[in-house]
């Protein structure tokens, strides 16, 4: 069965303690550029998560709705405590969060108004 944005795959039940293990924070994109060598078009993002977390890098497949110029200065939400991954030789330290549009392309999750950098999702 092919999954789509309308029919997400069922996920196992998680406890509140499981949720607390995932550290989702607010960050501001300070730089964005194409990620050369990626199998699917992606950007290299530099994201400032404030003084507690610091500046981190992320690879994000968000080229359908965003350009590097429209990303810089944007607030985003990211998982800051996953282990780093190598993507096309690039060290991605943060999972930048998004949801699919009707065609399955990523729309970034961001606060509805200005929020302090490093603020934790609860």
Secondary structure, 3 states (H helix, E strand, C coil): CCCCCCCCCCCCCCCHHHHHHCCEEEEEEEEEEECCCCCCCCEEEEEECHHHHCEEEEEECCCCCCCHHHHCCCEEEEECCCCCEEECCEEECCEECEEECCCCCEEECCCCCCCCCCCECC
